[in-house]
């Protein structure tokens, strides 16, 4: 097969992508940023360059190296913790650029005052914090937000989080995380947006916009934060789902699967990027010149700052890549790291590296310039302090409402037989049982400890009582979240027998997901499945509510549960958001952003897999399958039910044939499809568009998501949804180590439906 193999320069202004989900009729379609192909990007004058150059000319070598150092305050995020006296002394001597994990207007002002008023040059400090899915107001975990298939959900989270954090002296968040992963055992799947690069790209760009804003004041605005795209790159490919583990990846998979969300973030103007802990085909990410400099800084033209992860520079020694601390500093900063977090190799050995020529003065000045430029952009040289009187100390009513809306919008109805849901508000008696029925620990991973203590999540039990004020509400835990003691199950069964319907709230504690939280068994912990089995034996109708930070393997209890609602870890307003869906105040419209496997032994299982030379055939033993499992996942990517029903029509193409050259020059094809609410109540449907290149010089996935739109329709109403497909959607990256984007002739199937299992299609032929 011959193909068109050209290096196409597709910039943010050129090429088109499929429209992503509009939230409401008022919000226009959001789009994932196009992916630029290889080749250096022409640079324009960067903001604040003259100020930066003037300041560089006044700085000593020690002061320059100091700007590349970030030290922790007392809030511990890794081994070692922080030493406040050491931090203060470094700030006083002008040997410090940034501090992480400090917040609070008074404490941040006090430390800033030391740097600004006692150091020789008065360069302000940059304060960073892990504001992942909330500051005081905790929104659903990022994986849950992706289930909304609505980028406005994550943008709103970022806007509110930025305002709360900036008022507390924080300038910079280490978010969003945009690591695409096919590994549900990996705990950090909770922090990202799932298994698809297109969905992750849309959400990455939206969250960057939410944190950084697009107003005239930019990062100087008192309600905005500098964002950080992490972890660069391929961290989600960790072998066995074990955190920090090895990643061996081809160039084509790197560019087609892992890099797109980062490119989308860069195109959205992200201020910083964080290197990842893993190796990339044998080269640690912190010392990987190909990714940090070749792709990020040269090919993409990224002018922001690259920060290491916690002790990521030091860990080059443990990787077996660096001989000692001096070697680790040399390798990481020459590769493209601009600031070292927590470990201190750059300040300890930088002077000798520069004087010996192992770290050039040009590279040093470039790194320092990137740090200073960010500080100027944030307005810290003009006003380094925060207004203590304006400090936000608790979630506002507006913020809580937004978190409640986001929580409900992110939930996915996995199963609903005999129309068990929604529950009637006039129900006489309800039993709310399970280890998380009365739990305030539904905030999820990566929550500010102070917020967890002051503002725990609302409970499902209290919310059910509020939603059905006339009902008798019984309660018993039944089992602990992780324990094997079943002595409490009889009390839970008694509560269920005394009720008309039961709500069984089970799942994972937040501590079982997030960083350093890999699980070899991703079923319900402890004796929770025994509780569900006991409830099922009562014969009473019941719904299982799952609260978890990853896809779970769902056991035999699924066949016995009439209804299952995936609620994830919903955040501050968890209880009310769950009750809103249970009682029909909100009609669920979320879709799974990640595949749910049948068993751990089936992992990796994901929708965007390759076909193999022997695809599944139930009548042929010698095809790709397991002998002891049904084919396919438990629940597919994009799956999600509603309390109403929808009909999605046949896709219509604006043309059935197109020249590949025309795509390269910016032409697009429109795909139109009608969607109708055929049920009896208003609801949301997510119309999803997938493509499949039948024959290519690099084997392509059986499906690739390239467009989605969440639409709200009243009963009986219909709407035409339109997508545009361009070069980014129909081409792919080759295995060329220098990066080659290809658009090849041939047949491309375009599928439209309500999940990745859609079968309705039309074919576009490229010539």
Protein Blocks (a to p, Z undefined) as FASTA:
>chain_A
ZZddddddddfkgocddddddfblmlccddddddddeddddddddehklmmmmmmmmpcf
klmmmmmpccddfbdcbehiaafklmmmmmmnopafbdehiacjklmmmmmmmmmmmmmn
opacddddddfbbcklccddfklmmmnopaklmmmmmmmmmmmmmmnopabdcbddfbdc
fbfklmklmmmnbjbfklmmmmmmmmmmmmnopafnlmmpckbccddddddehklmpghh
ighiacdddfklmmmmmmmmmmmmmmnopabdcddfbdeehiafklmmklmmmmmmmmno
pabdcdddehklmmmmmnopafblmlmmmmmmmnopabdehiamlmmmmmmmmmnopacf
klmmmmmmmmmmmmmmnommmmmcccfklpcfbdcfklmmmmmmmmmmmpccfbdghhlb
acdfkbfbdcdedjklmccblnbghiafklmmmmccddfklmmmmmmmmbccdddekiaf
kbmbfklmmmmmmmmmmpmbdcddedddfklgcehiacfblcdehjllmmmmmmmmnopa
cddddddfbdcdddfklmmmmbdcdebjnbjmlmmmmmmmmnomaccfbdcfbdcdfbfk
lpccdfkbcebjbdcdfkbmkbcddfkbcedjfbdghiacdfbdcdddddddfbfbdcfk
lmmnopacddddddddfbfbdcddddddddddfbafbdcdfbdcfbdcdddddehiacdd
dddddfklmgccdfbfnopadddeddddddddjbfkbfbdcddddZZ
